[in-house]
Amino acid sequence: MILENAIKFHPTQSPRVDVAASCQGDPGQPCKVCLQIGDDGLTLSPGQLAQVWMPYYQAEKYHPGQVAGVGLGLSVVASLVWGVGGNVHV
């Protein structure tokens, strides 16, 4: 869903996507995997960023040329990550 959104909301539908993974945690403890994903698409305002994990939230719904969707992509991603004890940040 993250990659689908990167394509869907990129001005030319061909984003440059960067993915980085790292192991974080204290020595001798199980590794906590940190996965960072970024793209060169449009940025969201602070107000929009505060709502991106809300089900049915669509940042672009008030702009011409609406994009198809119901606003569940990022909330599903968050639910899946939270379901395994992880955290998500924007």
N, C-alpha and C positions, 0 to 999 in steps of 0.2 A: 504494500500500500504506500509506503514511503516513496519508493521509486516511481510508482504510478502517479502520485501527486507531483513529483518533481517534473515529470513529463507533461502532465495535464496543465500545470500552471506556469510553465516556462513560456516566454514570449514566442519562441520558435518551435516549441515542443521537442527540442533537442538539447537538454541541459548537460553541463559538465557536472558529474557527480563524484564527490570525493568520499571515500570510506576509510576509516581508520579504526583499528581495534587495538586495545591494550589490556594488560592484566594489572589490576590494582588491588592493593590490600597489604596487610602486614606480613612480614616474613614468617614462614611456618604455618600460615593460615591458608585456607582455600582461596584461590584467585577469584576476584570479582572482575568479570569481563566488562569493559567499557567500549561500546560501539558508537562511533561518531559518524554521522552522515550529513553532508552538506552539498548544496548545489549552487549554481550561478544564476538562479532565477530571481523572481521578484521577492522583495522583503516585505514583511508584515509590520504594521505599526505596533507600538507597545500594547495598545488596547486590543488589537487582534491577537497578539501573542498570548495575552492573558486568558483567551477563550478557546484556543485551538484544541484542547482536550475535551471540550464539551460536546456531547452527542448532538448532531444536527447543526452544528455551527458551520457557517459558510462565510469566510472572509470576503469573498468576491460577489456575494449576492446582490449588492447594491450598485455594481458596475455594469455598464453595457457589455453585451457579449457573454452572458452568463455561461458558466461551465456546468455541464450535466453532473449531477451527483446529489446526494442527500446530506452530506456533511458527517458521515460516520467513519471515514478512513482513519483519521488520527485518533479518534476515541477508541476504535477497535484495537489499534496498535497499543495504546496506553493500557487498555484492559488486559491484553495478552501479556504485556511486560509486567504489570502489577500482579497478575495472576501467578507468576512464578517468583514473586518477591523482588522484582526489579524496580527501577525508577526511570522516569523519562523526563527530559528537560528540553526546552526550546531556547 
